[in-house]
Amino acid sequence: MRAAPLPAYDALRAASWHPPGSSSAADVARVVLAVVDADEPPLRILVGELAADAVLPITEERLAGWLRWEDLGRTAG
């Protein structure tokens, strides 16, 4: 059982579900269907600008760190 939502928080709830710059459901569906129809679909895909902006810099930083230490790591055989 849940309490009834308080109208005072309607704007906050709306913003948290659809932050500025987020993709519309129709745009996400279009991308997902294109992936499903692809001859070689990816295992993972970043959908929308927010996802790419959030994930790519972190991933690039991690990759750079792994590459910096790759030679030493490989010495373990």
Protein Blocks (a to p, Z undefined) as FASTA:
>chain_A
ZZdddfklmmmmmmmmmgghiacfklmmmmmmmmmmpmbdcfbdcedjklmmmmmmmmmm
mmmmmmmmmmmmmmnZZ
